[in-house]
């Protein structure tokens, strides 16, 4: 209703017409308020639903965040343990390498000492064999001189049948023996 639709009386607008106008304005306002309230209620319900959805998402994200932090802590501690284990392995392998090297050096030194002793024993054995051969040669020469004297005393025995040394080729033994 518009103001020109109000009925006029002698002293101004008629009361009934003003009341009807006020009632119609109030009804329209009430209808608009009801629509607005309905829209607000609907918006509020949607907002509440959205808030509850977001709270659920936030809760799940918090759980996921807590889980990720636990995983991060686990990974970090595992990495620290792995670093400690690697360092321990390095230390152990270095210690084993040093022990093996020391054992090897001791074994080499021991074998070297044995070789030195064997070499000395071989040298001593050569000296002894050389002395024995020289002694044996000296006795053979004496025996040969005795034999020559005896053959000179006994007629008819020839001296050519008995070899006197390595140069005369009578024995293979003289060919193999060397006086170095």
HELIX and SHEET records of a PDB file:
HELIX    1   1 UNK A    3  UNK A    5  5                                   3    
HELIX    2   2 UNK A   15  UNK A  153  1                                 139    
HELIX    3   3 UNK A  159  UNK A  161  5                                   3    
HELIX    4   4 UNK A  166  UNK A  168  5                                   3    
HELIX    5   5 UNK A  172  UNK A  176  1                                   5    
SHEET    1   A 2 UNK A   8  UNK A   9  0                                        
SHEET    2   A 2 UNK A  12  UNK A  13 -1                                        
END                                                                             
